[in-house]
Amino acid sequence: PSAYAIRKLDKGDYVELWYFTNAGLDDAKLKSSVDEDAMVMATLAGGDTAWVSAASTRNANVVVDDQNLTFEDFCQACPRIIKAMEDASWPDDRVTMMAKFWRNLQVHDFRSMRDPLAQKSLLVYQAE
């Protein structure tokens, strides 16, 4: 995963599942080829600008919100983010809670319905 995603998880923050999809991992691989010392100008929350590590920034135009993932991407991302949560030393009860939640969505009756809105409703629900 990207340095941005790992840093967020290390702080105990939630990060979009997209970073753990095949597309997100491919994006991270491209960014890892950037020189670790490279710096870019970024706008901070207060409107100020500062130099930050290029590898630690995220491209918000590429990231897909959780509710807009395909169900296949969602299923790929879940085990990867659970592993990353464990690696970031999240409390076991939180990791287990997320794992059970995502597992229950993957085996829900809506998952196997032909109606695409059924699967979409599960993705929207989990994104909340």
VEXDOVO-356775 format. One record per residue: residue in one letter; chain; x, y, z of N, C-alpha, C in turn. Coordinates in steps of 0.1 Angstrom, whole numbers, plus 5000, padded with zeros to 4 digits. Example, Ala and Ser with C-alpha at 12.3 -4.5 7.8 and 13.67 -1.06 7.14 Angstrom:
BEGIN
+-----+-------+------+------+------+-------+-------+-------+------+------+------+
| res | chain | n.c1 | n.c2 | n.c3 | ca.c1 | ca.c2 | ca.c3 | c.c1 | c.c2 | c.c3 |
+-----+-------+------+------+------+-------+-------+-------+------+------+------+
|   A |     A | 5132 | 4943 | 5078 |  5123 |  4955 |  5078 | 5132 | 4967 | 5078 |
|   S |     A | 5128 | 4978 | 5071 |  5137 |  4989 |  5071 | 5129 | 5000 | 5079 |
+-----+-------+------+------+------+-------+-------+-------+------+------+------+
//
This chain:
BEGIN
+-----+-------+------+------+------+-------+-------+-------+------+------+------+
| res | chain | n.c1 | n.c2 | n.c3 | ca.c1 | ca.c2 | ca.c3 | c.c1 | c.c2 | c.c3 |
+-----+-------+------+------+------+-------+-------+-------+------+------+------+
|   P |     A | 5008 | 4988 | 5000 |  5000 |  5000 |  5000 | 5009 | 5013 | 5000 |
|   S |     A | 5002 | 5024 | 4997 |  5010 |  5036 |  4997 | 5014 | 5041 | 5010 |
|   A |     A | 5025 | 5049 | 5010 |  5030 |  5055 |  5023 | 5019 | 5063 | 5030 |
|   Y |     A | 5010 | 5070 | 5022 |  4999 |  5077 |  5028 | 4990 | 5068 | 5035 |
|   A |     A | 4986 | 5057 | 5029 |  4976 |  5047 |  5036 | 4982 | 5041 | 5048 |
|   I |     A | 4995 | 5037 | 5048 |  5002 |  5031 |  5059 | 5003 | 5041 | 5071 |
|   R |     A | 5006 | 5054 | 5067 |  5007 |  5064 |  5078 | 4994 | 5067 | 5084 |
|   K |     A | 4983 | 5067 | 5077 |  4969 |  5069 |  5083 | 4966 | 5057 | 5092 |
|   L |     A | 4969 | 5045 | 5088 |  4966 |  5033 |  5096 | 4975 | 5033 | 5108 |
|   D |     A | 4987 | 5037 | 5107 |  4996 |  5038 |  5119 | 4991 | 5048 | 5129 |
|   K |     A | 4984 | 5058 | 5125 |  4978 |  5068 |  5134 | 4964 | 5063 | 5140 |
|   G |     A | 4960 | 5051 | 5135 |  4947 |  5046 |  5139 | 4935 | 5052 | 5131 |
|   D |     A | 4938 | 5059 | 5120 |  4927 |  5065 |  5112 | 4923 | 5055 | 5102 |
|   Y |     A | 4910 | 5056 | 5098 |  4905 |  5048 |  5087 | 4910 | 5054 | 5073 |
|   V |     A | 4913 | 5045 | 5064 |  4917 |  5049 |  5051 | 4908 | 5042 | 5041 |
|   E |     A | 4906 | 5048 | 5029 |  4897 |  5043 |  5019 | 4902 | 5029 | 5015 |
|   L |     A | 4893 | 5020 | 5012 |  4896 |  5007 |  5008 | 4903 | 5007 | 4994 |
|   W |     A | 4901 | 5017 | 4986 |  4907 |  5017 |  4973 | 4922 | 5015 | 4974 |
|   Y |     A | 4929 | 5020 | 4984 |  4943 |  5019 |  4985 | 4948 | 5004 | 4986 |
|   F |     A | 4939 | 4995 | 4989 |  4942 |  4981 |  4990 | 4936 | 4973 | 4979 |
|   T |     A | 4931 | 4979 | 4969 |  4926 |  4972 |  4957 | 4938 | 4971 | 4947 |
|   N |     A | 4937 | 4963 | 4937 |  4948 |  4961 |  4927 | 4952 | 4975 | 4921 |
|   A |     A | 4942 | 4983 | 4918 |  4945 |  4997 |  4913 | 4953 | 5005 | 4923 |
|   G |     A | 4949 | 5004 | 4935 |  4955 |  5012 |  4946 | 4970 | 5007 | 4948 |
|   L |     A | 4972 | 4994 | 4948 |  4985 |  4989 |  4949 | 4994 | 4992 | 4937 |
|   D |     A | 4988 | 4992 | 4925 |  4996 |  4996 |  4913 | 5000 | 5011 | 4914 |
|   D |     A | 4991 | 5019 | 4919 |  4994 |  5033 |  4921 | 5005 | 5035 | 4931 |
|   A |     A | 5005 | 5028 | 4942 |  5015 |  5028 |  4952 | 5029 | 5024 | 4946 |
|   K |     A | 5028 | 5014 | 4938 |  5041 |  5009 |  4932 | 5047 | 5020 | 4923 |
|   L |     A | 5038 | 5027 | 4915 |  5043 |  5038 |  4907 | 5049 | 5049 | 4916 |
|   K |     A | 5042 | 5052 | 4927 |  5047 |  5063 |  4935 | 5060 | 5059 | 4943 |
|   S |     A | 5062 | 5046 | 4945 |  5074 |  5041 |  4952 | 5086 | 5043 | 4943 |
|   S |     A | 5084 | 5045 | 4930 |  5095 |  5047 |  4921 | 5100 | 5062 | 4922 |
|   V |     A | 5093 | 5070 | 4929 |  5097 |  5084 |  4931 | 5108 | 5085 | 4941 |
|   D |     A | 5118 | 5093 | 4939 |  5129 |  5095 |  4948 | 5123 | 5098 | 4962 |
|   E |     A | 5127 | 5091 | 4972 |  5123 |  5093 |  4986 | 5125 | 5107 | 4991 |
|   D |     A | 5135 | 5113 | 4986 |  5139 |  5127 |  4990 | 5131 | 5138 | 4982 |
|   A |     A | 5124 | 5134 | 4972 |  5117 |  5144 |  4964 | 5106 | 5151 | 4972 |
|   M |     A | 5105 | 5164 | 4970 |  5095 |  5171 |  4978 | 5086 | 5179 | 4968 |
|   V |     A | 5073 | 5180 | 4972 |  5064 |  5188 |  4964 | 5057 | 5198 | 4973 |
|   M |     A | 5052 | 5209 | 4967 |  5045 |  5219 |  4975 | 5030 | 5214 | 4976 |
|   A |     A | 5025 | 5215 | 4989 |  5012 |  5210 |  4992 | 5005 | 5221 | 4999 |
|   T |     A | 4991 | 5222 | 4997 |  4983 |  5232 |  5005 | 4978 | 5225 | 5017 |
|   L |     A | 4981 | 5230 | 5029 |  4976 |  5225 |  5041 | 4962 | 5228 | 5045 |
|   A |     A | 4956 | 5222 | 5055 |  4942 |  5224 |  5058 | 4939 | 5239 | 5061 |
|   G |     A | 4948 | 5246 | 5067 |  4945 |  5261 |  5070 | 4948 | 5270 | 5058 |
|   G |     A | 4951 | 5264 | 5047 |  4954 |  5272 |  5035 | 4968 | 5276 | 5033 |
|   D |     A | 4977 | 5273 | 5042 |  4991 |  5276 |  5041 | 4997 | 5265 | 5032 |
|   T |     A | 5009 | 5268 | 5026 |  5016 |  5258 |  5018 | 5028 | 5254 | 5025 |
|   A |     A | 5032 | 5242 | 5022 |  5045 |  5236 |  5028 | 5050 | 5226 | 5018 |
|   W |     A | 5063 | 5223 | 5020 |  5070 |  5213 |  5012 | 5068 | 5200 | 5020 |
|   V |     A | 5063 | 5190 | 5013 |  5061 |  5176 |  5018 | 5067 | 5166 | 5009 |
|   S |     A | 5069 | 5154 | 5015 |  5075 |  5143 |  5007 | 5065 | 5139 | 4996 |
|   A |     A | 5070 | 5138 | 4984 |  5062 |  5134 |  4973 | 5056 | 5120 | 4975 |
|   A |     A | 5063 | 5111 | 4981 |  5058 |  5098 |  4983 | 5046 | 5097 | 4993 |
|   S |     A | 5045 | 5107 | 5002 |  5035 |  5107 |  5012 | 5022 | 5114 | 5008 |
|   T |     A | 5021 | 5120 | 4996 |  5009 |  5127 |  4992 | 5000 | 5117 | 4985 |
|   R |     A | 4987 | 5121 | 4984 |  4978 |  5113 |  4978 | 4971 | 5120 | 4966 |
|   N |     A | 4967 | 5113 | 4956 |  4961 |  5120 |  4944 | 4946 | 5117 | 4946 |
|   A |     A | 4939 | 5127 | 4951 |  4925 |  5126 |  4954 | 4917 | 5123 | 4941 |
|   N |     A | 4922 | 5127 | 4929 |  4915 |  5124 |  4917 | 4914 | 5110 | 4913 |
|   V |     A | 4924 | 5102 | 4918 |  4925 |  5088 |  4914 | 4917 | 5079 | 4924 |
|   V |     A | 4916 | 5083 | 4937 |  4910 |  5075 |  4947 | 4895 | 5073 | 4945 |
|   V |     A | 4891 | 5061 | 4946 |  4876 |  5058 |  4945 | 4870 | 5056 | 4959 |
|   D |     A | 4860 | 5064 | 4961 |  4853 |  5063 |  4974 | 4848 | 5049 | 4976 |
|   D |     A | 4847 | 5045 | 4989 |  4843 |  5031 |  4992 | 4830 | 5027 | 4986 |
|   Q |     A | 4820 | 5036 | 4986 |  4807 |  5032 |  4981 | 4807 | 5031 | 4966 |
|   N |     A | 4818 | 5035 | 4959 |  4818 |  5035 |  4944 | 4828 | 5024 | 4939 |
|   L |     A | 4833 | 5016 | 4948 |  4841 |  5004 |  4944 | 4832 | 4994 | 4938 |
|   T |     A | 4838 | 4986 | 4929 |  4831 |  4974 |  4925 | 4831 | 4964 | 4936 |
|   F |     A | 4822 | 4954 | 4936 |  4822 |  4945 |  4947 | 4834 | 4936 | 4946 |
|   E |     A | 4839 | 4934 | 4935 |  4852 |  4926 |  4933 | 4863 | 4933 | 4940 |
|   D |     A | 4864 | 4947 | 4937 |  4875 |  4955 |  4944 | 4873 | 4954 | 4959 |
|   F |     A | 4861 | 4956 | 4964 |  4858 |  4955 |  4978 | 4863 | 4942 | 4984 |
|   C |     A | 4860 | 4931 | 4977 |  4865 |  4918 |  4982 | 4880 | 4916 | 4982 |
|   Q |     A | 4887 | 4922 | 4972 |  4901 |  4922 |  4972 | 4907 | 4930 | 4983 |
|   A |     A | 4901 | 4941 | 4986 |  4907 |  4951 |  4995 | 4906 | 4946 | 5010 |
|   C |     A | 4895 | 4940 | 5013 |  4892 |  4936 |  5027 | 4903 | 4928 | 5034 |
|   P |     A | 4908 | 4917 | 5028 |  4918 |  4910 |  5035 | 4931 | 4918 | 5036 |
|   R |     A | 4934 | 4926 | 5026 |  4946 |  4934 |  5026 | 4946 | 4945 | 5037 |
|   I |     A | 4935 | 4952 | 5038 |  4934 |  4962 |  5048 | 4934 | 4956 | 5062 |
|   I |     A | 4928 | 4945 | 5064 |  4928 |  4938 |  5077 | 4943 | 4935 | 5081 |
|   K |     A | 4950 | 4929 | 5071 |  4964 |  4926 |  5074 | 4972 | 4939 | 5077 |
|   A |     A | 4969 | 4950 | 5070 |  4976 |  4963 |  5073 | 4972 | 4968 | 5086 |
|   M |     A | 4960 | 4966 | 5090 |  4955 |  4971 |  5104 | 4963 | 4963 | 5115 |
|   E |     A | 4965 | 4950 | 5112 |  4972 |  4942 |  5122 | 4987 | 4946 | 5122 |
|   D |     A | 4993 | 4949 | 5111 |  5007 |  4953 |  5110 | 5008 | 4967 | 5117 |
|   A |     A | 4998 | 4975 | 5117 |  4998 |  4988 |  5123 | 4995 | 4988 | 5138 |
|   S |     A | 4994 | 4975 | 5143 |  4991 |  4973 |  5157 | 4978 | 4979 | 5162 |
|   W |     A | 4967 | 4978 | 5153 |  4954 |  4982 |  5158 | 4950 | 4972 | 5168 |
|   P |     A | 4942 | 4976 | 5178 |  4937 |  4966 |  5188 | 4930 | 4955 | 5182 |
|   D |     A | 4932 | 4943 | 5187 |  4926 |  4931 |  5181 | 4911 | 4931 | 5180 |
|   D |     A | 4904 | 4938 | 5190 |  4890 |  4938 |  5189 | 4885 | 4947 | 5178 |
|   R |     A | 4892 | 4957 | 5174 |  4888 |  4966 |  5163 | 4891 | 4958 | 5150 |
|   V |     A | 4902 | 4952 | 5149 |  4905 |  4944 |  5136 | 4894 | 4933 | 5135 |
|   T |     A | 4891 | 4926 | 5145 |  4881 |  4915 |  5145 | 4867 | 4921 | 5141 |
|   M |     A | 4864 | 4933 | 5147 |  4851 |  4939 |  5144 | 4850 | 4942 | 5129 |
|   M |     A | 4861 | 4948 | 5123 |  4860 |  4952 |  5109 | 4860 | 4939 | 5100 |
|   A |     A | 4868 | 4929 | 5104 |  4868 |  4917 |  5096 | 4855 | 4910 | 5096 |
|   K |     A | 4848 | 4909 | 5107 |  4835 |  4903 |  5108 | 4824 | 4911 | 5100 |
|   F |     A | 4825 | 4924 | 5101 |  4816 |  4933 |  5094 | 4817 | 4931 | 5079 |
|   W |     A | 4830 | 4932 | 5074 |  4832 |  4930 |  5059 | 4828 | 4916 | 5055 |
|   R |     A | 4831 | 4906 | 5063 |  4828 |  4892 |  5060 | 4813 | 4890 | 5059 |
|   N |     A | 4805 | 4896 | 5068 |  4791 |  4895 |  5068 | 4785 | 4902 | 5055 |
|   L |     A | 4791 | 4913 | 5051 |  4786 |  4919 |  5038 | 4789 | 4910 | 5026 |
|   Q |     A | 4800 | 4903 | 5026 |  4804 |  4895 |  5015 | 4795 | 4882 | 5014 |
|   V |     A | 4789 | 4878 | 5025 |  4781 |  4866 |  5025 | 4766 | 4869 | 5026 |
|   H |     A | 4763 | 4882 | 5026 |  4749 |  4887 |  5027 | 4741 | 4882 | 5014 |
|   D |     A | 4728 | 4880 | 5016 |  4720 |  4875 |  5005 | 4720 | 4885 | 4993 |
|   F |     A | 4721 | 4898 | 4996 |  4721 |  4908 |  4985 | 4733 | 4906 | 4976 |
|   R |     A | 4744 | 4900 | 4981 |  4756 |  4898 |  4973 | 4754 | 4889 | 4961 |
|   S |     A | 4745 | 4880 | 4962 |  4743 |  4870 |  4951 | 4731 | 4874 | 4943 |
|   M |     A | 4724 | 4885 | 4946 |  4712 |  4889 |  4937 | 4717 | 4894 | 4924 |
|   R |     A | 4708 | 4892 | 4914 |  4711 |  4897 |  4901 | 4710 | 4912 | 4900 |
|   D |     A | 4702 | 4918 | 4909 |  4700 |  4933 |  4909 | 4712 | 4940 | 4913 |
|   P |     A | 4718 | 4948 | 4904 |  4731 |  4955 |  4908 | 4729 | 4965 | 4920 |
|   L |     A | 4717 | 4969 | 4922 |  4714 |  4978 |  4933 | 4715 | 4971 | 4946 |
|   A |     A | 4713 | 4958 | 4946 |  4715 |  4951 |  4959 | 4729 | 4951 | 4964 |
|   Q |     A | 4739 | 4948 | 4955 |  4753 |  4949 |  4958 | 4757 | 4963 | 4962 |
|   K |     A | 4752 | 4972 | 4954 |  4755 |  4987 |  4956 | 4751 | 4991 | 4970 |
|   S |     A | 4739 | 4986 | 4974 |  4734 |  4990 |  4987 | 4743 | 4985 | 4999 |
|   L |     A | 4750 | 4973 | 4997 |  4759 |  4969 |  5007 | 4772 | 4977 | 5007 |
|   L |     A | 4776 | 4982 | 4995 |  4788 |  4990 |  4995 | 4785 | 5004 | 5001 |
|   V |     A | 4773 | 5009 | 4998 |  4770 |  5022 |  5004 | 4768 | 5021 | 5019 |
|   Y |     A | 4762 | 5010 | 5024 |  4761 |  5008 |  5038 | 4774 | 5007 | 5045 |
|   Q |     A | 4783 | 5000 | 5040 |  4796 |  4998 |  5046 | 4804 | 5011 | 5046 |
|   A |     A | 4802 | 5020 | 5036 |  4809 |  5032 |  5035 | 4805 | 5042 | 5046 |
|   E |     A | 4793 | 5040 | 5051 |  4788 |  5049 |  5061 | 4795 | 5046 | 5074 |
+-----+-------+------+------+------+-------+-------+-------+------+------+------+
//
